[in-house]
């Protein structure tokens, strides 16, 4: 059977994806930017619009990291506003399970599901460092392994809270004067990380539970995806790697009593569309070089080498000095926190094999666009990727705010619709329906690990 392609949009505001220096780029904070992108995604009949979360501004060599966008609004607040100016588009947010509490998160997500008419999704993450924890009362109060067990119990607890209201608990019986059933909202959870009891304030939401999203790559993360997640964000947007990840994660579902259709795997992707393949390739190169500027190339190299390399020419060869793997010069960036000695070894081997300069190497390992070409070329490539089980769809991160998705929606989406692989119109009202997901029983056992926040 021909698979339907699931599409989502992300306004990144993090990493070096956003080219904020482009004169066409608008505010990363203004509501108008978010509204434009969300409405464009809805016009393209996307499944959902996603906002990540950052709980601390990054620092590079002790100073604010100024090369990426610094600062963004609270994502659940922004998505609540977007729910009012869209009618079908799902609204999904990252919410951290390390520095929040189940009651407040369950209440905010249930409220978003009510406000949006059943369109809410939750990307469950943990925070890996005490650097982020310094912004909070508890700080770095847990070992990394314990943050995973806390996140698993966190998710289980929020599900208990959502299920504390049954669909029939709101009576609103004017004749008897009874508004709710006596037991509505009662809960009690006694566990290793949470010992809470009381009454949950928010009646059952339209979806019962928001769609659960996850993005772990480790073995524990893949088990979490198989046991509890309903959407997985993947970094694998090269076809062979993506197929291997897809087979592995989908193959784990059966032991949790789930089928392959109970989980959608959606890599993060970028797209560049122009009239011809040649024009698109030239434009993609221009975008990539803006994303990996000379300053960004040096900063990323310093993050792995653990030392000041500002004296080196970004268009010259890699340093002939060894990295200092225990030194951390870029804080708050998960990409560079582990395995840096091995990363440096691989980078040096690649640079020597292909004669790459520092900047060329950084473009090779951190740059490049996923889908590049004419509308027909891009549509065919996306369709082939999904039909050959590299993914169930994609989360598109735009380099330009807020108009970076316009060409794709106007020129590529109609071709996907003509192929019969993307919906011509919404057929349901909830995010769960868009994704073709069943309603999950709220009392299902929860285990595994949440992913680390970016």
N, C-alpha and C positions, 0 to 999 in steps of 0.2 A: 504494500500500500504506500502511496505517496504521503510523506510526512508533511504536516503543517509546520511552518517556520514561526517560532515565537520570537518577538522582538521587544526589546526594552531600551530605554534611553537613560543616560546618566549625565548630569552636569558635574564634571569631576571636581574642579577647584582644588585638586591636590596633585602631587607628583609634577612631572614636567609636561603632561599632556596638554594642558590649557596654554595657548599662546596669548597671554593677556596683553602682550605688547603690540599685537596686531591692531592697526587703527580701526578696524571694524569690530573689535571686541568691546562689549559693553560691560556694565557693572557686574561683578560676581556676587553682589549682595542685594541689588534692587529686585523687588518683586517682579518688575516687568521682564527681566531676563528669564526668570524661572517660568513665568506664565507663557512667554513666547515658545520656549523649548517644550513645555508640557503640551501646549495646544498643538504644536507641530507633530509631536509624537501621537497624540490622539487622532489627528487628521490622517496619520499613517496607520491607524488602527493597531498601534503598539499594545502589548500586554500591560506594561507598567513603566512608570518613571521612577528612577532610583536616586536617592541621595545618601552619600556616605557620611561618616561622622569622624571628626577629629577633636580629641579632648585636650590637646595641647599644641601650641605652635612649635614647629620644628626649630632646632638650633644647630648652627654649623660653626664649629670652632668657637663656641661660646656666645655667638651672636644669632639674632633672628635670621632664619634662612629666607633670604629675600628673593631668590630666583623663581620660586613657585608662588602661586596665590597664597597669601597669608590672611586667614580670617574668613569665616563663613557663618551663615545663620544656623540656628538650631533647626535640625532637619524635620522633626515632627511638627514644629510650629509652621514651617514653610509648607510642608505637605498638607497640613490642614487648610491653609489658604488656597493651595492648588486644587484641593478637592472641591472647593466652591466654584471654580472657574472651568472645571472639566466635568464630564458626565459619565464616562465609561473607563477612562484610563486608570489603571491601578497605580497606587502610591505606596512605595516601599522605602523603608529607612533602615540604616544601620543603627542599632542601639546596643551599647556596651553592657555586657553581663558581669563585668568586673567591678565597676564603680557605680552601679545602680542597684536598686532593690526590686524584687519581683512585684510587690504590690503596686508601686508607682508606674513601672513599665507596663504591667498588665492593664492598668487603668488607662494610660495614655494611648496604648495601641487599640484597646477596645473602643475608646472614644473616637479615634481616627476611623475605625471600621464603621461605626455608626454615622459619623459625619459624611463619609464618602459613599455610604450605601453598600458596604461590603467590598471595598477595594484595597484594603490595607495589607501590607507585607512587612515582615521583620527579618532583617539580616542579623543573625545572632553572632556576636564577636566577643573575644576577650581582649584585654590589654596586656601587653607582654612586659612592660618596663616600669620601674619605680619612677623614672623621669616623668611619665604621664601621671603617675600616682601622686606626685607632689602637688598637683592641683586639687587634691581631694583630702578629706579629713583622714581617711584610712591609709593614704599613700600606698607604698609598695608592700601591702600587708600580707600578700600571699606569694608562695613559691609558684613558679610558672605551671607546674603540673597540677597544683591545687586550683589554679584559676580555671583549668579545664573541668575538673570535677564540680566546681562551683557553678560553672556555666550550664552543665548538664542538669544539676539540681535546680538552677534558676529557671530553665525552660520547663521542667516538670512542674515547678511550683506555679508558674504563670498559667499553665494549662489547668491546674487545679482551680485557680482563681476564676478563669473564664468559665469553667464548668460548674462553678458554685451557683450559677443561675441557670435554670432550665427554661426552655422556650415558653412554657406556660406559667411562669412565676409571676408575670405582671398580669393581674386580674382586671384592675381598673373597673371594678363592679360597683356602679353607682347605687344600685338597689341595696346592697349589703354594707356599703361604705368601706369595703376592703380593697386596697390597692394592690398589695402583693401577698403571695403565700407566706406563711409564717417562717418557713425555712430558707427563704430566698437569700442568696449571697453568703450563707454560712460556710466557713472554711476553717481548716486546721491542718497545718503542715509542721511536722517535727522531723528535722533532718540534720545532717552534719553542718550545713552552712546556714540554714534558715529554720527558725523556730517561731512561727507566727500563727495567729488564729484571730478570727473576728468575722466581719461582714464585708464582703466586696461590694463596692458601691455601684458598679456599672452593669446593668442587665445584659443578657446575652446579645452579642453583636450579630449582624447579618450573616457573616461567614462562620460564626461560632468561634473559630480560631483564625487569626490572620495567617496568611501563607508564610511558612517558615523557610528562610533562605540561609545558606551557609557557603563558605568558600575555603574550606581547609584542603591542604594538599598532602599532609602527612597521612600515615596509615590510620591513625586515630581519627583524623579529620574525615577521611573517606568512610570510616565506619559510622561516624555521626551522620554523614550524608545519607548513608544507606538505611540507618535506623530511624532518623527523625526529620531530615530536611526534605523539602518539597521542590526547591530550586537550588542549584549549585552554581555559584559563580566560579568560573575556571579561568586560568591564565593561558590555557593551551589553545592558541588560535593558529597554530601550524598543524596541518591536517593529520599527519601520522602520529604526532604526540597527542593530539586531541582524540584520535580514535582509540589509542591505548588507554587514556584516562577514562573515556566513555565506557569502554568494555569493562574496565576494572570496577568502576563504581556501580554501574548497572548490574554487574554480576554479583554484587554483594546483597542486593535487595531481597532475594528470595529467602534468605535465612531470617529475615525480619517479617516474613509474611507479606511482602510487598511485591508488586509487579514493576517492570521497567517503566510503565506509564505513570507510576506514582511519583516520579522524580524527573524534573527537567534540568538538563545540563546546558548552561549558557555562558560561553566564554566572553570575556571583555574583548571588544573589537573596535577598530577605527575604519573609516571609509573615506575615500577621495573619489569624487565623480567629476568627469569632464566630458566634452563632446567626443574626444577620441582617447584611445589608450595612451597615446604619446603625450597628449596634453595632461592627462591625469597623472602620468608618471613624473612629469616635470613639476607639477604642482605638489605632488606627494613628497618629492625630494625637498622642495622649498619648505614645506611644513615641518618635515623631520629635522632639517637643519635649524629651524627656529626653535623647535622643542629641545634639541640638544645643542645649545649654544656653546661657545668656547668655555664660558664660565661654568655652565652646567656640567660639561665634560670633566673639567678639573675637579669640581665638587664631588661628582660621583666616584671618581678615581680616589680622591682623598678619603671618602667614606669607606672604601675597601682597604686602602693602604694604611689607614689610621694615622696619617701624618700630614703636615702642611706640604702641599706640592704646588703652591702658587707660583713658584719660580719656573715651573716647567711650561714649555710651549705646547698648547693643546694640539697644534698641528705637527708636533714632533713625536719621537718615539716614547714608549713607556719608560718610567724611571728604572734605572739599573739598581736601585736600592730595594731591600726586602720590605714587605709590609710589617706593620706592628699590629698583629691581630687582636691584642688585648686593648688597644687604644680605640676610643670611640669619638670621632670628630663630628659626626652627623647624628644627632639625637632625635628620636621620635619618628624614624623612618624604618619600617619593618624590613624593607628589601635588603638592607645592608647590615643586619644585626647578627646573623649567624653564618658560619661556614666561609668566613672571609678569606682565610688562607687558601682554601681550595678554589674559591672564586678567582683570586689573584693568579693562581697557577694556571687555570683554564684561560683566563684573559691573556696572560703573557704568551701562552702557546698559540692562541688564535692570532694574536697580533704578529708574532714572529712568522707563522705559517703564511699569512696573507699580506704581510708588510703594511699593517695598519698603524696610523697615527693614534694618539690618545682619543681625539674627537671621532675619528673614523671607527675606532673600536667601540666607543660608547654608543654611536649610532647603530652599530651592528647588534649590540647586546640589549640596548634599551630603546632604540628608535624603530623607525619603519612603520608603515601603515598596513593594516590587515587586508583590506579589499581596495584595489586601485584599478580604475579603468573607466570605459564608457558605461552608460547605464546597463546595456546588455551584458557586457563583460562582468560587471559587478553582480548583477542578478544571477547570472549563470554560476558564478563562483560560490555565492552564498547558498544557492540551491544544491549544488554538488556537495558542498561541505556537510549540509544537514542530511541529505538523502543517503550519503555514504557513512552515516553514523559518526561524524566528527562532533556533532552537537545537536541539540534540539532547537537552538536559536542563538541569538547574540544580544549582549548588552553593549550598545554603541556609546562610546565616550567621545564627545566632540572636542575638537581642538579650538573651536571658536564659539564664544558665548555672545548672543544666544542663537545665532543663525546657522550653526554648524551642521544641523540636521536637515535643513531646508531642501537642498539638492537631492539628498537620498530619498526623502519622502515624496518629492515632486516627480522624480525621474526614475527611481529604482523600484519603489514600492508598487507602482502600477504594473510593472513587468512581472513582479512576483505574484501579484493578483491574477494577471493573465495566465500565468503558469498553473494557477490553482493551488499554490502552496502557501498563500497568505490570505487571510479573510478579507473579503470585499467590504464587510461591515461587521460590527460587533453583533453577536447573537445572544449575549447574556449581559448581566449587569455587574457581576463580581469578578475579582481578580482570579479567584479559584476557577471560575467558569472559563475565563480567557485562556488559562493555562491547561485546561482539560484535566483538572485534578479532582479526585474524590474528596468528600468531607472526611476528615480523619476523626476517629473516635477520640474524645478528649482525654480518656483515661489511659491511653496507650503508654507503655513503659518507655521511658526516655533514658538513653545512655549515650556515651561517646564524648565528643569534644567539640567545642565551638572554635571557629577560626580566630586568628589573631587580627586585630584591627590594623589597618594601614597607618 
